[in-house]
Amino acid sequence: MHMQLIFVIEHLEPEIGKWLLYEYAHASKIVGKKHLMFTNVRNKSDWTKLSKLGKVETRSATEIFSREKVLILDPKADLPLTPEDFAGKGVLVVGGILGDIPPRGRTFRLITKRFRETTVRNLGKAHFSIDGAIYMAKLVNEGTPLEKIPIKKGLTLKLNEHAEVYLPYAYPFKDGKPVISHNLVAYLCSDKIVKDEEKLLKTRAQL
Ligand SMILES: C[S@@+](CC[C@H](N)C(=O)[O-])C[C@H]1O[C@@H](n2cnc3c(N)ncnc32)[C@H](O)[C@@H]1O
């Protein structure tokens, strides 16, 4: 336990929007750039963006690491993650997948199934963000049992007197505050997200 781990984010979204980039940047801050690797990064401009946050690989984690060394975090796993699970492992794989409600089981389809016979664990029933899942795994690797980490399901961000945004995911809490990217909170509370969404809808309508 408490061994040097490589935290791997298997990038599986077709593009890197702001939301995803903020989660990735926060994950890099949590574990440190030297301990983070992005795999399955096929696009050159994505490669450039992500190389500021960690090591970047074009190949999938399934092609790079041998399955005995790997621990996968998948909400569909049968067993919860424990500190003992890290014994003999060197690589923790998390899906570079944005949350969807209801969950579509993409971690299972796109990672777990392709890795066959690897150790696969969950963080409980609720879905965490990518950075939140990495934070949880870091603490468990350092010896904290999963059930001792404070979490809260659902987070409400107050935009102003009249409006709020509800995030239906689970968030770890540290010193009474949710572990979430400050840049993401600022983005969600700004009108930029409304403009980005409008642009996205227009682009989709033109396709
Ligand atoms: C935002 S989640 C996306 C989950 C995706 N909607 C699915 O159904 O598989 C991003 C990543 O965080 C990790 N994760 C989040 N919540 C988890 C949980 N409860 N158990 C295990 N892994 C979790 C997984 O590696 C997952 O791929």
PDBQT file of the ligand as one rigid body, heavy atoms in Angstrom, charges set to zero:
ROOT
HETATM    1  C1  LIG A 301     -17.940  10.670 -14.538  1.00  0.00    +0.000 C 
HETATM    2  S1  LIG A 301     -17.515   8.976 -14.362  1.00  0.00    +0.000 S 
HETATM    3  C2  LIG A 301     -18.272   8.342 -15.837  1.00  0.00    +0.000 C 
HETATM    4  C3  LIG A 301     -19.034   7.060 -15.593  1.00  0.00    +0.000 C 
HETATM    5  C4  LIG A 301     -19.890   6.642 -16.801  1.00  0.00    +0.000 C 
HETATM    6  N1  LIG A 301     -21.105   7.436 -16.848  1.00  0.00    +0.000 N 
HETATM    7  C5  LIG A 301     -20.276   5.157 -16.691  1.00  0.00    +0.000 C 
HETATM    8  O1  LIG A 301     -21.474   4.862 -16.609  1.00  0.00    +0.000 OA
HETATM    9  O2  LIG A 301     -19.396   4.297 -16.718  1.00  0.00    +0.000 OA
HETATM   10  C6  LIG A 301     -15.791   9.050 -14.797  1.00  0.00    +0.000 C 
HETATM   11  C7  LIG A 301     -14.931   7.930 -14.253  1.00  0.00    +0.000 C 
HETATM   12  O3  LIG A 301     -14.802   8.029 -12.841  1.00  0.00    +0.000 OA
HETATM   13  C8  LIG A 301     -14.738   6.733 -12.250  1.00  0.00    +0.000 C 
HETATM   14  N2  LIG A 301     -15.882   6.605 -11.336  1.00  0.00    +0.000 N 
HETATM   15  C9  LIG A 301     -16.810   7.540 -11.046  1.00  0.00    +0.000 A 
HETATM   16  N3  LIG A 301     -17.672   7.081 -10.120  1.00  0.00    +0.000 NA
HETATM   17  C10 LIG A 301     -17.285   5.812  -9.825  1.00  0.00    +0.000 A 
HETATM   18  C11 LIG A 301     -17.793   4.787  -8.943  1.00  0.00    +0.000 A 
HETATM   19  N4  LIG A 301     -18.859   4.973  -8.186  1.00  0.00    +0.000 N 
HETATM   20  N5  LIG A 301     -17.132   3.624  -8.910  1.00  0.00    +0.000 NA
HETATM   21  C12 LIG A 301     -16.035   3.404  -9.666  1.00  0.00    +0.000 A 
HETATM   22  N6  LIG A 301     -15.530   4.302 -10.521  1.00  0.00    +0.000 NA
HETATM   23  C13 LIG A 301     -16.138   5.506 -10.599  1.00  0.00    +0.000 A 
HETATM   24  C14 LIG A 301     -14.785   5.723 -13.390  1.00  0.00    +0.000 C 
HETATM   25  O4  LIG A 301     -13.470   5.348 -13.737  1.00  0.00    +0.000 OA
HETATM   26  C15 LIG A 301     -15.448   6.528 -14.510  1.00  0.00    +0.000 C 
HETATM   27  O5  LIG A 301     -15.078   6.067 -15.802  1.00  0.00    +0.000 OA
ENDROOT
TORSDOF 0
